[in-house]
Amino acid sequence: MAIKKAGFSTRSIHSGEKQDETGSITTPIYQTAPFEFKNASHGADLMGGRGKGYVYSRGANPTTEVLEEKIADLEDAQAALAQTTGMAAISAAVFTSIKGGDHVIADEVIYGSTYDLFVELKNFGVDVTFVDSSDANNVESAFRPNTKLVFFETPANPTLKLTDIKAVCDIAHEKDATVMVDNTFMTPYFQKPIKLGADVVVHSATKYLNGHGDTLGGMIVGSSDYIKSARHTAKNMGGSITPFSSWLIIRGMKTLSIRMDRHTENAMSVAKFLQGHDKINTVIYPGLHDHPQYELGREQMSGAGGMIAFMLEDPKDVPVFLDSLKLCTLAVSLGETCTLIQHPATMTHGVVPRDDRLSYGITDELVRLSVGLEDACDIIDDIEQALGLI
Ligand code: LCS
């Protein structure tokens, strides 16, 4: 049941949820691969696409459908498809949107594996141009007659630069291209790309949507027609999410709004502390007035989120600093209860060729922090003691 008029928190708890005959107040985990047909003609009908019913969990599963209805409602979209990882969602969405001979424009600052996926598309006869989409003119200039897809993250992983969603959509739609936005860092609580004109939203649900670091997951969100076609492609690619992972993400999403508020409150305190520290060169956080696109952030995001990037004076100090932290966990991933810290140049973005990486601003002294839900003073104390040792 989608409660369209209710507020975000109410919808994150109730949307998609159905009542079964037991009265269970949580969605059951339908932990099954196939579903039994009533008889031979029922089986033939369902396999032939006639009538409604479940066949095989690679195609559809009732637990996963609750998750899909919930994220579609929260993104103000018609439909959604859940996948087993964010990368499974992005690959399936990309392969739904393009074919050999097409051209793609992608922002140059995107998650390392997404970048690598786009680089590999040339093996399938698809050209990709990487641009700095924080200036929408760069997107316009990169258009070719065969450009079919524009892809970006905003804020971008890991440099937290922003792209003007509406401006890029206006340019792309003029030329009939699909705009796909990775909304992992903001979640629909803080940013709704579809309302700003995007055609497709993708997520790594491994991050804030689940929020507890205990499962992987991915989402594709869009129009009913687009999701129908993505479901077809994804079923053959085989990256379906397990019912248990769907259940974990459903549970996580019920507290999304309060977690995002707390992530943001903590991140603001940590960002201000970092700004005032003499061993930190630059702090990049969309909630700080000196973020180069602070005003754009205020227009298209209703909160700054929990991700901070900062630069130490000397890249040689990075390993010492990271190894000296006691509370903050040295790990990739982001958006979960505990604070995670990592070094993009050697970790999440190590796959990007060095010269390109440096020209994109992913420098050797850049550290990325996913501020968790601990007490902000404890996170700050830990960072302060580690900075004291470099
Ligand atoms: N999109 C963004 C913005 C991401 O940050 C990631 C993963 C993905 C998609 C892919 O999602 P996955 O397949 O991992 O669920 N980002 C990671 C990161 O920054 N550190 O480790 C994973």
Residues whose N, C-alpha, C, O or C-beta is under 5 A from the ligand:
A	BS01	LCS	T85 G86 M87 Y111 E153 N157 D182 T184 S204 T206 L216 G217 V332 S333 T348
